[in-house]
């Protein structure tokens, strides 16, 4: 009998980083088949903002299944779908004075990005896109052309790419001025794009955070040139930064927003495109897919909104938790006197620890796993640890995870003789 990892494709990755067989999960913890518990600072790469097997969401899901609720319905109307649309509008869009139509795409983030690309091109009649250095927008061929990391595009020879990469905030001085000059100069060789897609925080790219001023300037540039302003809120939306959308405190008004990951709240696949009415130029069935109607995800998504987003209480709680979380992280760096070796990035409940020397982040991730903490690396050189716990994790468990992180960093630096640790 073959072992499962022998039969599975070489493309698997997380099972290599975290070589354990898991059979149970609850809240912010994963449990291996041998009973060992792990604190989860990965959260399904941001798909589990409310933790594993959230009991409130699970109850609504089990009740729906028990009553023979519709599971699959293409894009037909169902009670689960109509209820989600109403709840999403009533408690997410309307209180924020946001007016969008909802397009249900295939169930993953990359499906939503593909639809956003097509929408921008159809709405403007243009055929090019701009994305940014260190960006990540998905792995299907369209969204992959918007993804900057060379590793993912290697060997595919995307010679007919419709995308141009531009410098993200902080990549060069005055990156907005650079974009403006390219767009104004008829001899720049750069055509005005249909859309510009941006992450307010680049998760996979290294937890790089764009400033309010930069994002506002980017939006103004898009308006000036008739470019659709698209925000990819797949990983850092749905409450990850404290507010439901990551850009709420920045007073932005995107033409298109893409959401997925924690939208269902339960780890069930679900993705939507929010688009302004004037950009909804689709003909019926012009963009379709068999799995546009995950009714099980509609149930848990509706329950998540009802539970956490009807009032501002959860938002305030998350913002307070973020203060505690970043204080605990910074205490790790300060206690070990590592300010010159490690810098802290991020906001809300996504944090990045950027290591001065390559390979150390990966070694710390491995050491932390041995000690019972799951944490992944990111960035172009995998030199950033990305901390992504469920946003409702108890402070005591956040502190415990940070203590494991501290011991793991200390062990790796001593092993590599980077410098003496007090």
N, C-alpha and C positions, 0 to 999 in steps of 0.2 A: 504494500500500500504506500502510495506516494504521500509525502508531507505536503500540506496545502501550499507552502511557500515555494515548492518545487513546481507545482502546477500553475501557479499564478505568474502573470507576465512580469518581466524585469522592470516594468514602468512603476511598480509599487514603490512608495517612498516612506510614508509615515511608519509602516511596519518595520522598516530598516532602522529608523531613528529611535523607535520605541519598541524594541523586540520583546514583546510580551503578549500573551493571549488574554484578552479582556473578556469578561463574561457578565459584568454587572456595572451599573453606573447610577449615581444619585447625587444631585446637587453639584458640588464642585469636586467630586471624587470619582475616580475610575477604580475598579477592582479587578485584579487578575484572577485567573482560574485557580491559582494557588492561594488566594485569599489576601495577597498583599494589596494595600490601598495606596493610591497615588493621588496627590492633589493636582487638579487639572488647571494649568495655566495656558491651555491651548484652546479649549472650548470649541472643538470641531472647527478650528480655524475661524472662529467668530460666528459659527452657526448656532451656538448654544448660549446666548446671552442670559437666559434665565435658568441655566444649569441643566444637567441631565435629568430626565424623567420628572420634570417639574410636576408636582402632585396636582396642582389646580388645572393645568393644561391636560394632564393625563386623564383626569376624571371626565372632562368634557369630551375628550376623544373616545374613551371607552364607552361612554353613554351613547355617542353618535353611532359607533360601530354596532353596539348591542341592538339599537333600534333600526338596523339595516339601512342606515343613511347611505346616500349615493357616494360611491368611491370615485368612479371614473365617469366623466360626462363630456369629454372634448371641451368645447367652449359653450355648451348649452347652459341655460339658466337653471340653477338649483337653489334650494333654500340656503345651503351653506355658502354658496358664492354670493348671492344677493345680500345676505346678512353681513358678510365680510365687507362688501362694497359700502354698505350703509354705515357700518361701524367705523371703517377707515376714514370715510368722509366726515362723519359726525365728530369723531374724537381725535383725529390726526390732522386732517386737512383744514376743516372749517375753523377750528380754534386758532389756527395759525394764518388765517386769511389766505390760504393757498387753494388755487383753483386748477385742478388737473383732471384729465381723463386717465383711466386705468387701463393699460394694455397687459393682458395676461399672456406671457410668453411660455416657452419651454421652462422647465422647473429649476434651472440653474442660473447663476449670475451671468455666465458667458452668453446664454440665450438672450437675456435681457439686453446685454451690450450689443449683440448682433442686431437686434431689433432697433436699438437706438441709432446705430450707424445708418441703417437703411432709412429710418425716419428722417434723419438729418439730410441725407442725400436726396430723398424724394421731395422733401419740403423746400429745399433751396435750389435744386437742379444742379448742384455741384457734386464733384466726385472725389473730393479729398477730405481728409481728417487731420487734425493735430492732436497728439497726446504728448506726454512729457517724459523727460529723463527719469529713470527709476520707476516708471509706471508699471502697473499690472492690472489687466482688464479681462483676462480669460485665456483659454487655451484652444478654442476653435479658431479656424483660420482667419476669420475676420477680426475677432477680438485679439488674436495673437499678434496681428499687425500693429495693434495699439500698445502692445506690451514690450517694454524696453529691454529687459534682461536678455542678453544674447544667448544665454544657455537654453532658453525655451525655444528660440527660433533657429538654433544651429542645425544645419543640414537640410533645412526645408527650402532654401533658395527662393525666398519670397521676393523675386525680382520685380514683380509688378505691384509692389505694395502701394496702397492708396494713402498711406499715412506718413506724416512728417513729425519727427520728435523735436520738441521744443524744450528749453531749459526750465525746470521747475523752480519754485521759489527757493532762493539761496544757492542754486547751482552755479550761477554767474551773477555778477552785479547788474542790477537793472534789467532783469529778464523780460519784463513787460515792455520796456523801451526797445529791446531787441526785437520782440515780436511785432511791435508797432512799425518799426523801420522796415522789416521784411514785407509787411502787408501794404505799406504805403509806396514802396519803391517798385515801379513797374519793371525794373531790370533785376530784381532780386532773384528771379527764377522760381519764386514760391507763390503759388496760386492761393487765392482766398479759399479757405476750406468750407465745407458744409457745416462742420461742427468742431468744437474743441471739447474734449472730454478730460476731466480732472478728478483726482481724489483729493479731498481736503487733508487727509492724512494717508500717506502711502504706506500701507501695511507691509506688503511683501517687499516693497522697495527699501525698507529700512526704518520705518516709523518716522518718516520725514513729514513735518507739519507745516502746511502753508499758513501764512499770516492772514488776518482779516483784510488788511490793506491790499495785499497782493491779489487775493481772490476778488475783492471788489474792483480792482483795476482790471483784472482779467475779464470780469463780467462786462465792464464798461467798454472794453476793447471789442468784445463780441457784439455788443449792441451797435457800436459805431460802424462795424463792417458787415452787419447782417449775418453773423455767424451764430449758429445755435450753441448755447452754453449748456453743457451736459455735465452733471455731477454724478460720479460713480460712488454711491453710498452703500455699496454691497457689504463691505466688511465693517465700516465704522458707523453705519447707520443703525436704526432700531434701538437707540439708547446707549450705544457704546461710549459716546462722548458726554453723556448726561442728558442732552436733549434728544428727542426722537430722531431728528435729522442732524447730521454733524455740523451743518452750516447755519443753524437757526440763530445763533448769537452773532452771526456775521451779516445779517440782513441781506441775504442773497435771494434772487428770484430766478432760478434756473429754468431754461426752456424744457429740459428733460432731466429726470432723475431716475436712476436705476437702483432697484432694491432686490435683495435676495437674502442668502444666509440666515440671519435670525428673524426674518420676516414671519415665518411660521411659528417661531418661538419654541419649537419642540425638536428641531433638527430635521423636520420633514421638508423635502425639496419644494421650493416655491420662489417664483421671481415675477416681478412686475416692472413695467415701464410707466412712469408718470409723465405725461406729455401735455403741453398746453393745447387747448382746443384748436387753435389755428394751425397747429402742426399735425393734427390727426387727419392726414390726407390718405389714409389707407382705403383701398377697395376691399369689400368683404372677402375674407379668405386670402388676401394677398400675402399675408405673413401668417402662417399657421403652424400647427404641430399637434401631435396626438395627445401630449400630456400638458395641455395648457390649463386644465381644470383639476388640480389636486384638492379635492374636497376635504380630505383629512387635514391638509394644511390650512384650508380656509377655517376649519373649526378651531384649531389651536391658535391661529393668528388672531381670530376674533376674540378668543378668550384671553389672549395675552394683552390685547388692547384694553378689553374690559377690566382686566385685573390691575394693570400697571399704568395705564395712560389716560384714564378718565379724569384724573385730577393731577395736580403738579407734585403730589407727595413723593412719588417714586423718582421723579426727576431730581427733586431736592435731595433725596436720600442718596442717589447715585453720585451727585456732585460732592456731597459730603464724604462719601466712601472714596471718591477719587482723591480727595485731600489726604485722607488716611493712607491710601495706597501709595501715593507718591512720597509721602513723608517716610513710610516704611522703607521704600526703595532707596531714597536718598540717605537714610540712616545706614543702610548697608554700605554704601559707597564711602560715607564719611567715617564710619567706624573702622573700616579697613584702610582708610586714607588713600583712596584710589581715584581721587578727582582728576589726576593727570592721565590715568589709564582708561577710565570708563566715563562716558558722558551719558546723561539720562535725557531721553526724548519722549514726546507724546503728550497726550492730554486725555482727560476723562479716565476710562478704564482700559486704555491701551498704552503701554509703556514700552520703550525700547532702551536697552543698555548697549551702547555702542563701544566696542573694544578697540583700543588703539592698535593692537597687534592681531593679525589674522589668525584663524584657527582656534583662538582661545574661547570664543563664544560657543563654538561647536563642542569643544571639550567640556565646557561648563554645562551645556545641555545634557551631555552624556553622564557626567558626574551627578547632576541633579536627578536624573532618572533613576540612577542606582540608589539614591537617597529618598526617592518617593515623590518627585516633583516632575511633572511633564511640562516642558517649555521648549518652544522651537526657535530656530534661528531664521534670520531674514537678511535682506540687503544684498547688493551685488556681489559681495565677497563673503556672505554669510558671517559677517563680523558683528551682527546685532542680535541680541536676545530679545525676542518679542514676548511680552507678558500680556496675556489675553484671558484672564479668568472670567468666569460668569460675573455679570455686573451686579448680581445680588448675593455674591459670596460674603459670608460672615467675616467681619473684621478679624476675628480670632484666627480664621483659616488663612486669610490674606497674610497675616503676620507670621503664621507658621510656615507658609510657602516662602516668604521673604527670608526667614531664618535658614531654611534649607538652601536657598539661593546663596546666602552669605557664606555658609559652610562650603558650598560647592565651588564658589569663586576662590575662596581661600585655599582649598585643596589643589585646585588646578594651577594657581599662580605659584604655589610652593613647589609643586611637581615640576613646573617648567622653569623654576628659578628666575621668574620674571624680576622679582625683587623681594627682599625680606618682608614678610608680613608680620605685623606686631601681634 
